[in-house]
């Protein structure tokens, strides 16, 4: 596995705070020459020095991990490879320099590229009949949660306060929430047939209706959502206001996402859930049974356990439909998701559709040597006879260095049982991949009418 490179991150943070190398070195108790070697990634950083760096620069240790820079680097690589830009491939060193030393410039490039894509869509006639332009509020909402690492201490605090007042064990929490809704908010809960809805709230009648199609754990989540809608709204608005979403649609998506977060925090209290996750070695089915929630709810909650001083394993989380569309995506693990195109067909996220209901595990290795323990399973939503059930794959993963803490790594040869995957076909230079959908953008094709290759495309490196 490639060693995390944090030198440029340290240099950028130092320069942002107006410190010279000598000044920072003095605060750290090391020589300026040693700090210079660190900033040029020529010396490793010990755990003790890493902690001191975080304290001295007043940043979270996650900011020093290099994950943010690597994600930005992969996104820039993807954007700059767009053939319609007509650019030559940037050397890897230039990409790393841009992501590490000028991340704001890199993010500005990504924002401009998103605007370009919207313009392309409008130019191609992808607009509403009214003439209103589609502004992709889903992307804005995803960026909101990604930029905040999907961690919201204020919502955790509200959930912990309410949970303490409820004083109920996980098995009794649904009843306790329903009683709080009834006694504190004069709100009744009924399970009824609902046409086209799973939850419906009538403020005038003080009535919350839940679809009879919802399983028990989903009914509990919907009641928790309703309670947070009534009691956590102020905290949600305080988080949302500084973000200043560009459209009402984006603001609504973010608001609902924050309320979902708060509901999950109520059903799976941080300290208790983190302790159980460690004790059960992140077995999602056992965690779901203990807290009376669904597989997907557990997966989502595991991706949020990054509280300062009580961090869990950094996981990435995503949900994908059979067409490859990603509608949820969070990455505490630093996995470089493709933002503007399809991902690798060899990734377990896609192969899990072949075995519905069964959890599949994969040791995925990216071309740069970074490796991840990945696991995925299909989940099916409520349906009726004659209609195809909505099916998604919920997938998670962590850096291979944390695999020993996860039960799904048991029995695997962590060095030899790896599957090579790419960020996407257009950015992957694995020459013999038989699953390739497109040729790589940075290489010339080798076309020989006298021979047909087993791989879809042959190319020169």
Secondary structure, DSSP 8 states (H G I E B T S, - for coil): ------HHHHHHHHHHTT--HHHHHHHHTS-HHHHHHHHTT-S---HHHHHHHHHHHT--GGGGSSHHHHHHHHHHHHHHT-GGG------HHHHHHHHHH-HHHHHHHHHHHHHHHHHHHHHTT-S-TT------HHHHHHHHHHHTTT--HHHHHHHHHHHHHH---GGGHHHHHHHHHHHHH--EEEEE--SS-SEEEETTTTEEEEETTS-HHHHHHHHHHHHHHHHSHHHHHHHHHTT--SSHHHHHHHHHHHHHHHHHHHHS-HHHHHHHHHHTTT-HHHHHHHHT--HHHHHHHHTT-EETTEE---EEEEEEETT--EEEEEESS-----SSS---TTSHHHHGGGSTT--EEEEEE-TTS-EEEEEEEEEE----TTS---EEEEEEEEEGGGGGGSGGGTT--TTTSEEE--S-GGG---TT-TT-SS--TTSEE---TT---SSS--EE-
